[in-house]
């Protein structure tokens, strides 16, 4: 599969990003319907007790997961698990199907190993995604990212989130997304009162384990408010972070000026600092997201306080072996630093 991707990657990168994404999805969906699923799973799995971790009452065979956005509609968890990922987050999902923003709405920044997207939460809707989740049979946890419907005003957001949740209860964990930069109305959700109303509604509906996903663009006061919700509502975890609307000066690609959320290597330092900031202030597991493409990227987030990490853009640039490669190299990093388990390394740099 690695050789196939290395051959196809130049061809895929000549196509519009969204078209290439659809072709990759079609290939993975076809693959998971074949007898190759188990043999590929054996090839890509890195089975080692040192990588195993627990969080949110769930067991993870390794800490490397797929972030929301790659598999919006829960088509691919079996294929992604076979590629060696320790968990998968599908979505974002909204109560009703959404077409998203007009095309073009995704842009590669290959010089920066980054992507800008303004997809706008296009998805099949919570009912359809929930049906797929209920039929899944995979050996790794599958979470679902729940977001606000585009046409729902902020005052009605709590009921909208609850409506979505009630259709996707077959997931193993739930992530409340109040930080999407590519859909209207999310900025209004990031006040304390708005966040509290949404979280309270989901807790009342029985969403558990429940995590909140933060934006790297939040001012410190808003981050503090979001973190306070964790203890107030006894939430199970924090996902840090979403994409950013800011543009580092180091960007070289001509697409750097496109509107939307930036992901990939340029946001790695900031995302890691957010992990460190949050992990010092909560007593629940943190999932680190943003710029993870190598074991070193993952290791920095783990040492900063993340219990798990997620990636999306790294999968586009590094290919289907990325989870296996990161997990293999994480074992070498743990051994070099004298840690006998992944959990022993979590948070050792949190106070740095």
Number of C-alpha atoms within 10 A of each C-alpha: 12 12 10 10 16 13 11 12 16 10 11 16 16 9 12 14 19 17 13 17 17 11 14 16 17 13 12 18 17 12 16 19 11 9 9 12 17 14 10 17 18 14 13 22 22 21 15 13 12 18 22 16 18 15 16 16 11 12 15 20 22 27 27 28 27 27 27 24 20 21 20 22 23 25 19 22 27 23 23 24 24 24 22 29 32 30 27 26 26 27 27 26 34 27 27 18 17 17 12 16 14 9 9 12 19 20 20 24 18 14 10 15 20 24 26 24 23 22 22 21 25 20 24 20 24 26 20 18 25 23 15 16 24 13 9 16 9 14 14 23 20 23 27 31 26 28 25 33 26 19 12 15 15 19 13 13 23 21 17 22 23 23 20 25 29 17 20 28 20 20 22 21 22 26 27 25 26 25 26 25 23 21 21 16 20 20 14 14 22 20 14 17 11 17 22 21 17 24 25 17 18 23 17 10 13 14 21 18 20 23 26 26 23 25 23 23 17 15 9 11 11 17 20 15 16 23 21 17 17 22 14 10 13 13 22 22 24 26 26 28 26 26 27 23 20 14 15 11 8 9 16 12 14 11 15 22 10 16 18 24 20 28 27 25 19 20 23 22 15 16 24 27 19 24 30 26 19 26 25 13 13 15 13 20 21 29 27 35 32 34 26 30 26 18 22 14 20 28 23 24 32 29 23 28 30 31 25 28 26 29 27 22 26 24 17 23 18 18 18 22 18 25 32 21 18 24 26 17 16 22 19 13 17 18 14 9 9 11 14 14 17 24 21 14 22 20 21 14 14 19 12 8
